[in-house]
Amino acid sequence: MILIFDLPLLLFFLFSPYPLPNIHFVFLIVLIVSQYVFKSEKKYKNLHYKSAEMQLKRELKRIPSINEVNIRLMKMFQFHGASIIFTGLLIIIITIFFGQF
């Protein structure tokens, strides 16, 4: 997520000869909208159920229960939400660093 949103903003501030005021708001809005459009909890669970099950199978050396898989999926979804918040904060930090806020 950092490569998709923060790196282009950083490269824009470093190398662009064209000043675009409030470009950071565009990145923040695209970040938030993309997460609501493309990521719902139900789709996320369906998409990552098998990978969480295989990961638990390797860790536990047995077939995990449905409850264990659901707990792992909830943790993965929570960390995904935390990564969105971290990416947004990094956009704001980059903007403040370059004096564009």
C-alpha positions, 0 to 999 in steps of 0.5 A: 500500500505504501508503494502505491500511494506514498512513493508516488507522492514522494517522487512527485514532491522530489522531481516534479517541476510543476507545483500542484497545490493540495495534491496530498488531498487527492492521494488521501481521497483516492486511498479512502475511496479505493478501500471502501470500493474494493475492500469489504470484510466479506470479500476479504474473508472469502478471498483470503480464507484458503491462504489463512487456512494453509498458513495455520496448517503450517504453523499448527501442524494440524488442520485448523478449526473454523474458529481458528481460521476466522480469528486469523482472518479478523486479525488480518483484516484489522492489520489491513485497516491499520496499514491504511491508517499508517499510509494516510499518516505517512502521506500527511508526514511527507506533505508536512516535510515538503512544506505543502500542507 
